[in-house]
Amino acid sequence: MKPVRTTSVEELQVIGRFEHLRKLLLADQYAAHLDKPLVYWALPTDRRLPLALMGRKLRDLLDTPFAALAATPGIGSKKIRSFIKLLARAANTDATALPLDLPVPEAEAQDPATAPSPNGFDPAAVSEVVWGQWRASVIRHGLGGEALGRFAPSLKQMTRVIWNRPLAAYASMSLDEIRGTRTHGEKRVRAILEVFHALHSLVSNIGPQEHLVLRIVPRHIDAVETWVGRSLQLPGIPGEEELFTRFVEPLLAQIRLDANPQIVSLAENRLGLHAPVTSVRQVARNMGLTRARVYQLLNEVNDIMTVRWPNGRHQVYELDAKFRAEADRMETAPRLEQFRAAIELFYPRSRRGASGPLIGIEGTPAVAPVQHASTIPGKGGGVVSPPRY
């Protein structure tokens, strides 16, 4: 006589968990989830996934008795537990609609060795559903036309070819489509995801306000732009110390964040921070480079600033014109040598080492129109600041 198979307490718990999640996910608030495949909630770090079930839609899986799912070839006890965790992850997609006693699935716990970065970004924890939320935030707040590089934590971690690519170029793609795009390896995909994560973190809880508009800018740039706007409205010329601390140093801090040490050293030299300013010929000799290479590195400074502060060229030259006009009316005007050296470093009048007007890194004019908006303090190096002049 064939022995009767008994059901263990653990198996009963798994069945009970499935029935609980099944009832929950069939509620009206999860209707949009039902036509998505189970793989939609999978993460790159997941192990022991029930591959035989991953392509099936959630509706189909929930309509199938648990016994039939557990009897699927290739689905053992470990994989059925992974299946339950994926269902729990789908249920946790809309946290506001969940019962308070629904536990977070174990798969969401982070190992200390793979913990998210300080800004909360963890590329291994980005599923299609999470990516969908991020790109929806970007589109909802009208950020699709902004350049990707403008919001990167550091341009050193982002390939130059996508610095000026609009966010909308990726917001229209699924995570799988981005990973399948030519030249988009893990480093490039990580840089893209980190920008969308930072923006979503800032704007996800901001509701629409008809009388306000959102503008996100790098923190160092916001400090300079605030000072420039105020200086354009106030009479007089600030002293050398204020010009350095409120204009030169924040822009140099942005370069330190975005450029390699060689470019940073060159920028500091051109501003005379540690020694008298020397000619390009002498700099090339001291650094063991050709003058053409020095000009190339200097142009990268402008490329960075064009991405980070596209309106900066217009504003700093407007401020310089104001200072020049006021200096002409003074008997003893403050020294502006370092201020003007900084303008020429960050926004030169022409492409260094070549004749003709300066052209942006993708062939567009480096001068951008002035735009006015408002911002609010946020994470990820961005701030939202009061309206400009």
C-alpha positions as CSV (number, residue, x, y, z in Angstrom):
1,M,0.0,0.0,0.0
2,K,1.4,3.4,-1.0
3,P,2.1,5.6,2.0
4,V,0.0,8.8,2.3
5,R,2.1,11.9,1.9
6,T,1.7,14.3,4.9
7,T,1.9,18.0,4.5
8,S,4.5,19.7,6.7
9,V,3.8,22.8,8.8
10,E,6.2,24.7,6.5
11,E,4.2,23.7,3.4
12,L,1.0,24.7,5.1
13,Q,2.5,28.1,5.8
14,V,3.5,28.5,2.2
15,I,0.0,27.6,1.0
16,G,-1.5,30.0,3.4
17,R,0.8,32.8,2.3
18,F,-0.1,32.1,-1.4
19,E,-3.8,32.3,-0.6
20,H,-3.4,35.5,1.4
21,L,-1.4,37.2,-1.4
22,R,-3.8,35.8,-4.1
23,K,-6.8,37.4,-2.4
24,L,-4.9,40.7,-1.9
25,L,-3.6,40.9,-5.5
26,L,-7.1,40.2,-7.0
27,A,-8.4,43.3,-5.3
28,D,-9.3,46.3,-7.5
29,Q,-6.3,48.4,-6.6
30,Y,-4.0,45.8,-8.2
31,A,-5.9,45.5,-11.5
32,A,-3.1,47.1,-13.5
33,H,-0.6,44.4,-12.2
34,L,-2.6,41.4,-13.4
35,D,-1.5,41.6,-17.1
36,K,2.2,41.9,-16.3
37,P,4.4,38.8,-16.3
38,L,5.9,37.6,-13.0
39,V,9.4,38.6,-14.3
40,Y,8.3,42.2,-14.0
41,W,9.0,42.0,-10.3
42,A,12.3,40.1,-10.5
43,L,15.6,41.8,-9.5
44,P,19.1,41.2,-10.9
45,T,20.2,39.7,-7.5
46,D,17.4,37.2,-7.2
47,R,18.4,33.6,-7.0
48,R,16.5,30.3,-7.4
49,L,13.8,32.0,-9.6
50,P,11.0,29.7,-10.8
51,L,11.9,30.1,-14.4
52,A,9.0,28.0,-15.7
53,L,6.6,30.6,-14.2
54,M,8.4,33.8,-14.9
55,G,6.8,34.4,-18.3
56,R,3.3,33.8,-17.2
57,K,1.0,36.8,-16.4
58,L,0.1,37.4,-12.8
59,R,-3.6,36.9,-13.6
60,D,-2.9,33.4,-15.0
61,L,-0.8,32.5,-12.0
62,L,-3.4,33.7,-9.5
63,D,-6.1,31.7,-11.3
64,T,-4.1,28.5,-11.1
65,P,-4.5,26.3,-7.9
66,F,-1.4,26.2,-5.7
67,A,-1.1,22.4,-6.1
68,A,-0.9,22.8,-9.9
69,L,1.8,25.5,-9.6
70,A,3.8,23.4,-7.1
71,A,3.6,20.4,-9.5
72,T,5.1,22.3,-12.4
73,P,8.2,20.5,-13.7
74,G,11.4,22.1,-12.3
75,I,9.6,23.8,-9.4
76,G,10.8,22.6,-6.1
77,S,10.3,23.9,-2.6
78,K,13.0,26.6,-2.8
79,K,11.7,27.9,-6.1
80,I,8.1,28.0,-4.9
81,R,9.2,30.1,-1.9
82,S,10.9,32.5,-4.4
83,F,7.6,32.6,-6.3
84,I,5.8,33.6,-3.1
85,K,8.4,36.4,-2.5
86,L,7.8,37.7,-6.0
87,L,4.1,37.8,-5.3
88,A,4.8,39.7,-2.1
89,R,7.0,42.2,-4.0
90,A,4.1,42.8,-6.4
91,A,1.8,43.4,-3.5
92,N,4.3,45.8,-1.9
93,T,4.4,47.9,-5.1
94,D,1.6,50.1,-3.8
95,A,2.4,50.4,-0.2
96,T,-0.4,52.8,0.6
97,A,-3.0,50.2,-0.3
98,L,-1.5,47.4,1.7
99,P,-2.7,46.0,5.1
100,L,-0.4,47.1,7.9
101,D,0.4,43.5,8.9
102,L,1.8,42.5,5.5
103,P,5.5,41.8,6.1
104,V,8.2,42.9,3.7
105,P,9.6,39.8,1.8
106,E,12.9,38.5,2.9
107,A,14.4,39.1,-0.6
108,E,14.3,42.8,0.0
109,A,16.8,42.6,2.9
110,Q,20.2,43.9,1.9
111,D,23.5,42.2,2.7
112,P,26.0,44.7,4.3
113,A,28.5,43.9,1.5
114,T,25.9,45.0,-1.2
115,A,24.2,47.8,0.8
116,P,23.0,50.8,-1.2
117,S,25.2,53.9,-1.6
118,P,24.7,56.8,0.9
119,N,22.1,58.4,-1.4
120,G,20.0,55.2,-1.2
121,F,20.7,54.1,-4.8
122,D,21.2,50.3,-5.2
123,P,21.4,49.2,-8.9
124,A,20.8,45.6,-7.9
125,A,17.4,46.4,-6.5
126,V,15.9,48.1,-9.6
127,S,13.1,46.0,-11.2
128,E,10.9,47.0,-14.1
129,V,8.2,48.2,-11.8
130,V,10.7,50.4,-9.8
131,W,12.1,51.8,-13.1
132,G,8.5,52.5,-14.3
133,Q,7.9,54.7,-11.2
134,W,11.2,56.6,-11.7
135,R,10.6,57.4,-15.3
136,A,7.0,58.3,-14.6
137,S,8.2,60.9,-12.1
138,V,10.6,62.4,-14.6
139,I,7.9,62.8,-17.2
140,R,5.2,64.0,-14.8
141,H,7.4,66.9,-13.6
142,G,8.4,68.0,-17.1
143,L,12.1,67.0,-16.8
144,G,12.2,64.9,-20.0
145,G,14.0,67.7,-22.0
146,E,16.8,68.1,-19.4
147,A,20.3,66.8,-20.1
148,L,21.2,63.6,-18.3
149,G,24.6,64.9,-17.2
150,R,23.1,67.9,-15.5
151,F,21.8,65.7,-12.6
152,A,24.6,63.1,-12.3
153,P,26.2,62.8,-8.9
154,S,29.6,63.0,-10.7
155,L,30.3,63.3,-14.5
156,K,33.4,61.2,-13.8
157,Q,31.1,58.2,-13.5
158,M,29.2,58.9,-16.8
159,T,30.3,58.4,-20.3
160,R,30.7,61.8,-22.1
161,V,28.6,60.7,-25.1
162,I,25.4,60.7,-22.9
163,W,26.1,63.9,-20.9
164,N,23.8,65.9,-23.1
165,R,21.3,63.2,-23.9
166,P,17.8,64.2,-22.8
167,L,16.1,62.2,-20.1
168,A,13.2,61.5,-22.4
169,A,15.4,59.4,-24.5
170,Y,15.5,56.8,-21.7
171,A,12.2,57.5,-20.1
172,S,10.5,56.0,-23.1
173,M,12.4,52.7,-22.8
174,S,11.9,49.7,-20.5
175,L,14.8,48.6,-18.4
176,D,15.3,45.6,-20.6
177,E,15.4,47.8,-23.7
178,I,18.1,50.0,-22.2
179,R,20.2,47.1,-21.2
180,G,19.8,45.7,-24.7
181,T,20.9,49.0,-26.4
182,R,24.3,48.9,-28.1
183,T,27.2,50.2,-26.0
184,H,25.1,50.3,-22.9
185,G,27.0,48.1,-20.5
186,E,26.5,47.9,-16.7
187,K,28.5,51.1,-16.0
188,R,26.5,53.2,-18.4
189,V,23.2,51.7,-17.3
190,R,24.1,52.3,-13.7
191,A,24.8,56.0,-14.4
192,I,21.5,56.4,-16.1
193,L,19.6,54.7,-13.3
194,E,21.3,56.7,-10.6
195,V,20.1,60.0,-12.2
196,F,16.5,58.8,-12.5
197,H,16.7,57.5,-8.9
198,A,17.9,60.9,-7.6
199,L,15.2,62.8,-9.4
200,H,12.5,60.4,-8.3
201,S,13.7,60.8,-4.7
202,L,13.2,64.5,-5.0
203,V,9.9,64.9,-6.8
204,S,7.9,61.7,-6.1
205,N,6.0,63.3,-3.2
206,I,5.6,66.7,-4.7
207,G,2.1,67.4,-5.9
208,P,1.2,69.8,-8.8
209,Q,1.0,73.5,-7.9
210,E,-0.3,75.8,-10.6
211,H,1.5,78.9,-9.2
212,L,4.9,77.1,-8.7
213,V,7.4,75.4,-11.0
214,L,10.1,73.0,-10.1
215,R,13.7,73.4,-11.2
216,I,16.5,71.1,-10.0
217,V,20.1,72.1,-10.2
218,P,23.5,70.9,-8.8
219,R,24.1,72.2,-5.3
220,H,27.3,74.1,-6.1
221,I,25.7,75.7,-9.2
222,D,22.7,76.9,-7.2
223,A,25.0,78.7,-4.7
224,V,26.8,80.5,-7.5
225,E,23.6,81.3,-9.4
226,T,22.0,82.7,-6.3
227,W,25.0,85.0,-5.7
228,V,25.2,86.1,-9.4
229,G,21.5,87.0,-9.4
230,R,21.8,89.0,-6.2
231,S,25.0,90.8,-7.4
232,L,23.3,91.8,-10.6
233,Q,20.6,93.6,-8.6
234,L,22.9,95.3,-6.0
235,P,25.1,98.3,-6.7
236,G,28.8,98.1,-6.3
237,I,31.5,95.5,-6.9
238,P,32.2,92.8,-4.2
239,G,35.7,92.5,-2.7
240,E,38.3,89.9,-3.8
241,E,37.4,87.6,-0.9
242,E,33.7,87.5,-1.7
243,L,34.4,87.1,-5.4
244,F,36.5,84.0,-4.5
245,T,34.3,82.4,-1.9
246,R,31.0,83.0,-3.7
247,F,32.0,82.6,-7.3
248,V,35.4,81.0,-7.9
249,E,35.4,78.4,-5.2
250,P,31.9,76.9,-5.8
251,L,32.6,76.5,-9.5
252,L,36.0,75.0,-8.8
253,A,34.3,72.6,-6.3
254,Q,32.0,71.5,-9.2
255,I,35.0,70.8,-11.4
256,R,36.7,68.8,-8.5
257,L,33.5,66.7,-8.4
258,D,33.3,66.1,-12.1
259,A,36.8,66.1,-13.5
260,N,39.9,64.0,-13.1
261,P,42.8,65.2,-10.9
262,Q,44.8,66.4,-14.0
263,I,42.1,68.7,-15.1
264,V,41.5,69.9,-11.5
265,S,45.2,70.7,-11.1
266,L,45.2,72.6,-14.4
267,A,42.1,74.6,-13.4
268,E,43.7,75.5,-10.0
269,N,46.9,76.6,-11.9
270,R,44.9,78.8,-14.3
271,L,43.3,80.5,-11.3
272,G,46.6,81.0,-9.4
273,L,45.4,79.1,-6.3
274,H,48.8,77.7,-5.3
275,A,51.3,79.7,-7.4
276,P,51.4,82.6,-9.8
277,V,49.4,82.0,-13.1
278,T,51.7,80.6,-15.8
279,S,51.3,80.5,-19.6
280,V,49.9,77.5,-21.4
281,R,53.4,76.8,-22.8
282,Q,54.8,76.7,-19.2
283,V,51.9,74.6,-17.9
284,A,52.5,72.1,-20.8
285,R,56.2,71.9,-19.9
286,N,55.5,71.5,-16.2
287,M,52.9,68.7,-16.8
288,G,54.9,67.0,-19.5
289,L,52.1,67.6,-22.1
290,T,51.8,69.2,-25.5
291,R,50.1,72.6,-25.7
292,A,47.3,70.9,-27.8
293,R,46.6,68.5,-24.9
294,V,46.5,71.3,-22.4
295,Y,44.0,73.1,-24.5
296,Q,42.0,69.9,-24.8
297,L,41.9,69.6,-21.0
298,L,40.9,73.3,-20.6
299,N,38.1,72.7,-23.1
300,E,36.8,69.9,-20.9
301,V,36.3,72.4,-18.1
302,N,33.9,74.3,-20.3
303,D,32.2,71.1,-21.5
304,I,31.5,70.3,-17.8
305,M,30.1,73.7,-17.1
306,T,28.0,73.8,-20.2
307,V,26.3,70.6,-19.0
308,R,26.0,71.6,-15.3
309,W,25.1,75.2,-15.8
310,P,23.8,75.8,-19.3
311,N,22.6,79.4,-18.5
312,G,25.9,80.2,-16.8
313,R,27.6,81.7,-19.8
314,H,24.9,84.4,-20.3
315,Q,24.8,85.2,-16.6
316,V,28.5,85.5,-15.8
317,Y,29.2,87.7,-18.8
318,E,26.2,89.9,-17.9
319,L,27.7,90.2,-14.4
320,D,31.2,91.0,-15.8
321,A,29.7,93.7,-18.0
322,K,28.0,95.2,-14.9
323,F,31.3,95.2,-13.0
324,R,33.2,96.8,-15.8
325,A,30.7,99.6,-16.1
326,E,30.8,100.3,-12.4
327,A,34.6,100.1,-12.3
328,D,34.8,102.8,-15.0
329,R,32.9,105.1,-12.6
330,M,35.2,104.4,-9.6
331,E,38.4,106.1,-8.8
332,T,39.8,102.9,-7.2
333,A,38.0,99.8,-8.3
334,P,38.4,96.4,-6.7
335,R,40.7,93.9,-8.4
336,L,38.9,91.6,-10.8
337,E,41.8,89.6,-12.2
338,Q,40.9,86.3,-10.6
339,F,37.2,86.8,-11.3
340,R,37.8,87.4,-15.0
341,A,40.3,84.5,-15.1
342,A,37.6,82.3,-13.7
343,I,35.1,83.4,-16.4
344,E,37.7,82.7,-19.1
345,L,38.4,79.3,-17.5
346,F,34.8,78.1,-17.1
347,Y,33.2,79.9,-20.1
348,P,35.9,81.0,-22.6
349,R,34.9,83.3,-25.4
350,S,36.2,80.9,-28.0
351,R,37.3,77.3,-28.2
352,R,40.8,77.2,-26.8
353,G,43.5,76.3,-29.2
354,A,41.3,77.1,-32.2
355,S,39.8,80.0,-33.9
356,G,36.1,80.7,-34.1
357,P,33.2,80.8,-31.6
358,L,33.0,78.2,-28.8
359,I,30.9,75.2,-29.8
360,G,29.3,72.8,-27.2
361,I,30.4,69.2,-26.9
362,E,27.7,68.0,-29.3
363,G,28.0,70.7,-31.8
364,T,25.5,73.1,-30.3
365,P,26.2,76.7,-29.4
366,A,27.5,77.0,-25.9
367,V,25.3,80.1,-25.2
368,A,22.0,79.0,-23.8
369,P,18.9,81.2,-23.3
370,V,18.1,82.4,-19.8
371,Q,15.3,80.5,-18.1
372,H,13.6,81.3,-14.8
373,A,12.2,78.7,-12.4
374,S,12.1,77.8,-8.8
375,T,13.5,74.9,-6.8
376,I,13.4,73.3,-3.3
377,P,16.1,71.7,-1.1
378,G,16.6,68.0,-1.9
379,K,18.9,65.0,-1.9
380,G,21.4,63.7,-4.4
381,G,23.3,67.0,-4.7
382,G,20.3,68.9,-6.1
383,V,18.5,71.8,-4.5
384,V,15.4,73.8,-5.2
385,S,15.9,77.5,-4.6
386,P,13.9,80.7,-4.6
387,P,13.1,82.4,-7.9
388,R,15.9,84.2,-9.5
389,Y,16.1,87.9,-10.5
